[in-house]
Amino acid sequence: MSEQELDESRVGFKLRDADREDGGLLAMVLDLMAAKPSVRTLKAWALDALAPAVGEAALDVGSGTGEDLAELLDRVGPSGRAVGVEPNRGLRTVARERHPSLELVDGIASALPFDGASFDVVRCERVLQHVDDAPAAAGEMARVLRPGGRICLIDTDWATAIVHPADPEVLGRMIDFFHAESANPYSGRTLRGLLADAGLTVAGETAATWIEPQSGAKQGFLSMMGKTSAAAGVITAAEAEAFHRGLEEAADRGAFHMSLTMYAVAATKSA
């Protein structure tokens, strides 16, 4: 999927809508995000923190297109097990096409279809922002983790989004609408507390900031956000046009800025 195609698309931000979303579109969005340096940085940090070993059992909650699950499978080897939980049927199909050897199951983070203490390693990336009951999901991940096991959560805090230039009042309405459309937009800041409240011991945390290139002023997420806000009546057509024109003019002189911070927290379960 190109950034231009994303302009015309709308992806839901609530997990309860997951299986109604177009799997191909979701896969394209995930591919675009996976290519961003900040996301790659957090993925690598999480893998190091989890340190999956040969023979262990690993779980990827919200396994998407399967790339991270495939990496877990490679680390645990033939004597281990790697399972992905993914509620979107289309994404499970994409993952199986890309990685035929993957074990994928239908399920959601707040009701994992496994017995307690089933996994040595659990990872969950950019899922909890779509979950209505994040504490329940964290509790479920803690439940299926074996004593001595490791877990890592990665998620975005949408309150960290910065866009320049933009009329603050218009941008505020757009952001408020986006937050209202999201199940858990401030997820990133809660990760440490979710793990601690689930009875786990935090072992490390980090953050990485996604800085959008100048091309992002004209296509991609902000374009989609502006068009969606206008279609919903949150901003007027004239305000949407002024918003996009201002960003494009700034980008033409190299003055556009958009950034968003994502967080990762690792923890262990007491033996």
Secondary structure, DSSP 8 states (H G I E B T S, - for coil): --HHHHHT------GGGGGGS-HHHHHHHHHHHHTSHHHHHHHHHHHHHH---TT-EEEEES-TTSHHHHHHHHHH-TTSEEEEE---HHHHHHHHHH-TT-EEE--BTTB-SS-TT-EEEEEEES-GGG-S-HHHHHHHHHHHEEEEEEEEEEEE-GGG-EEES--HHHHHHHHHHHHHHSS-TTHHHHHHHHHHHTT-EEEEEEEEEEE--GGGGTSSHHHHHHHHHHHTTSS-HHHHHHHHHHHHHHHHTT--EEEEEEEEEEEE---
